[in-house]
Amino acid sequence: MRGFPPIQIFLLVLAFVVLAIPLSILTGTTTPVKAAELKKMVEEKSVKGLVRVRYAHRPVTLSVKIGEKEVISSVEESPMEVDAPLPSTKDGVDVFVKATWPEGTPDTAVTVELEPDGLATRSETRWSSAASLDEVITFEWK
């Protein structure tokens, strides 16, 4: 014999409601993160570090950026050291290096070292060509 359809529909709706309540709680709306809170979260993930730049021939211009922040913008004697906050080292750190030298300068090397607190120092060397250098160097810690 077949069941009574109104009871079957009632049980189906009841099962749907029982499952819908926890699902709506799990997938419900979240509060948006404000810009100030996001900045604070990023700062909490950043690590204090030391940026060191060495070069053989003194460049005319030198720019070292980590993310959007320029940490070195002037040319001084080699090696140059700057304390700078580094973004989360978990995903790696991208360092943007731009430098130019006077005409007639042979191809020369620029070494960038990052030394985050609590982690080993990483060093990368790049060579210039045609009296200029424009590189993105990625540092990773595993």
N, C-alpha and C positions, 0 to 999 in steps of 0.2 A: 504494500500500500504506500501511497505517496504522502508526504508531509503536507501540512497546512501552509500555503504560500505566505500569508501575512506573518506568521511566526518565523519562517525562514528569512524573510526580508528584515524583520526586527533583529534577528541574531546577526545577520550580515552587517547591518548598520551599527550594532553594538560592538562588534569586532573592529570595525573601521574606526569608531570613536576611541576605543581602548588603544589602538595603535597610533592614531593621529595625535593624541595629546603628548606623548613623549617625543614624537617626531617634531612637532611644532616647537617644543622647548629646545630641542637640539639644533634645529635649523632656524630658530627665530632670529629676529633682527639683533644686530650688534650696534653698540654705540660707536660713532665715528671717533677716530683719534684726532685730537686737535694738533695743530702745527707745533705748539709749544711742548706738548707731551711727546710728540714724535722726535723733536730735537733733543729732548732730555733722554729719550730712549737711546738715540744714536750716540750721545755723549757718554752714556753709561757703558756702552759697548766699546768705546774708544780706549786706547791704551797709550800711556805715556811712552815716548820713545825718543831716540837720538838719531838724527839724520846727519851723515857725514859725507862730504863730497871732496874728492881728490882729483886733481888734473895735472898733467905734465906741462902744458903750455897755458898761460893765463888767458882766458877768453875775454872778449870785449863785452859780451852780454852772457848772462847765465840766469836761467829760471828753472826752479825745481818746484813742482806742484804735487801735492798729495790730495787727490780728489779735486775739489774746487778751491782749496786753500793753497796759496803760494807761500812756501816756507823759506825759500831763498830767492832773492830777486836782485842782489847786488854781488859784484865780484870782489872777493877778498883774497888773501893769501891762502894757498892750499896747505893743509886740509881745512875745510870749513865745517863747523859743527853747529847744529841748531837743535834745541829741544822742541819737539812738536808732537801734538797728539796724533796718533795713528788710528785710522778706523779699525774695525774688528779684523784681527789678523786671521780669523777662522776662514774667511773667504779669500784671503790674499790682499795685498796692498799694491795698488797701481801708482807708480811714480812717473810723472811726466817731466822729461828733461829736455830743455832747449838751450843751445849755446851757439855762439858764433865767435870766430877768431879772425884776426886781421888777414888780409890777402897774403899769400906766400907762406902761411903757417902750414907745416906738414900735417898729415893726418895724425891725430892725437887721441889719447884715451881719457875718458872720464869715468871714474869709479864712484858709485853711489852705495853707501852702506846704511842699513837700517838696523837699529838695535832697540827693539821693544822691551819694556820691563818684563823680566821673567822668561824671556825667550832668547835663543841664540842669535848672534849677529849674522845677517845675510849681506852679501856683497855681490854686486854685478858691475861689470865693466863694459862700456860701449865705446866704439871708435868713431871718430868724426870722418866725414868725407867732404871735400870741397869747402873746407873751413867752416862747416856747420854741422850741428847735431840736433836731431828732433826725434826723440825716442820715447816709447812707453815701456817701462820696466815693471814687471810683475814679480813681487816678492811673495813667497809662500812658506808657511811653516806647517809641518805635519807632526 
